[in-house]
Amino acid sequence: MRFLLFGLLVATLVGWLVTYQRQRWRIRQLERAKEEIQVEENLVFDFLHGLGEAFRDVIRPHDLHRLIVESSTRILDAHGGALYMADRTGAKLVPAFISKGCPPLIEVPDRILQQAASTPIALDGYLRSHSIGAGDGLVGRVWKNGEAVLLADLADAPELVKLRQSALGTSSVMVTPLLYGRQNMGVLAVANGPTSAPFTSSDFVVFKSISEQSAFALYNAIIYSEANEKKRLDHDLQIARDIQRILLPAKAPAIEGFQIAGINIPARQVSGDYFDYIQVDEDRLGVVIADVSGKGVPASLIMAICRSALRAEARANPSPAEVLRKVNRQLYPDIKEDMFISMAYLILDHKNTSVTLSRGGHDAPLLYRAATAEVEILKPPGMALGIDSGDVFDRVAADISVPLEPDDCLVLYTDGVTEALDANGDEFGRERMMRSLRASASEGAEEVIARLTGDVRNFVDGHPQHDDITLIVVRKT
């Protein structure tokens, strides 16, 4: 009986020791798992912190791409990773960042593999320059379908199977699209080689969380980039506008026998309209108004070229038509087929108190006769500059004399005045312009400008200006 009790006691002690050892082992396992979870949490936290820090300053796209890939591989203990982003057309993926040693995630031609055996950089160059179409291979399919995948069996990725048993092979891969809202910006992938453990379902959950944060960061980076680019463009456009304002006359010159006023109101930051005063000789002053087809920067550049050509040809030339012929021949070779310039050019001769006018396809000038309080429409012949090399243009261009009596007013304008639209889509029109001219002509050139621009502003009543407005008024004193 005593031996039986002793045996039971020994058995109990042994059982207790075994249980104790097992519990210690389980505790160590839990502690180890806790440490691993803590390490993973720290890595994820570092990744999120890194994304936040990246946006404190303007981050370069390459640095952000590297941060995403390297953080993903570090958190998931992956062999390597790759980030592919949609190109500008949205039709293909291009490699944004591929970590060093990342197994190929696309099909590699045999010739590249043969070259890589002796020159490893050949494979690296191929991977970093090869674009992927939607649906092409594993990466292209994930991008097209918009669904993340975890593969340990590469049967669904035959392009990767032939490398599986080599040092370049992939044994396990996770690929996810980078989705934010309606934006599908690209694909993030991580891979393990043949000697690494396959990814688990837990890894897949973490990976998808990383991709969500990465997509958010990439979307914001794109928005920040576009905002900075717009800021730079706005700055450049402001400089262009300042330069253009320098090219336009700040005030009208004084010329005996005439009163002159002019204004330019651009619809955008830069204008395709142009007006100028050119001293032809001691007795004559040239007055020009022009409108380049189109708007914005292209039109403003053509305007600047036109100004230089006109100023060069106008010196000592008393014929407006002859000046337009020469300017047209200079501009024609450099103007695109879908562009042209309408222009009206007149020369004031204070010695003979005469006005000579030529028109190159421009809006017909208006002439107010003080004696009758009526407005005439002047339509000398002519075609727009830049359409014809010169054979036809030279034949139709002509000078006409415009006799002016005291208090008569001649108005040159661009179609931004007559075609100004109100909220209903109605145009200001020539008739309203003529009424404004009759109401203000007796008060001087400046008042005509003020009345016309005020009437246009009241007519549109806050509706956005869609075209440049330029006005020149010449009044005989």
Secondary structure, DSSP 8 states (H G I E B T S, - for coil): -HHHHHHHHHHHHHHHHHHHHHHHHHHHHHHHHHHHHHHHHHHHHHHHHHHHHHTTS---HHHHHHHHHHHHHHHTT-SEEEEEEE-TTSSEEEEEEE-TT----S---HHHHHHHHH-THHHHHHHHH--EETTSHHHHHHHHHT--EEESSGGG-HHHHTTTTSTT--SEEEEEEEEETTEEEEEEEEEE-TTS----HHHHHHHHHHHHHHHHHHHHHHHHHHHHHHHHHHHHHHHHHHHHHHHS-SS---BTTEEEEEEEE-SSSS-SEEEEEEE-SSSEEEEEEEEESS-HHHHHHHHHHHHHHHHHHHTT---HHHHHHHHHHHHGGGS-TT--EEEEEEEEETTTTEEEEEEEB----EEEETTTTEEEE-------BTSS-SHHHHHH---EE----TT-EEEEE-HHHHT-B-TTS-B-HHHHHHHHHHHHGGG-HHHHHHHHHHHHHHHHTT----S-EEEEEEEE-
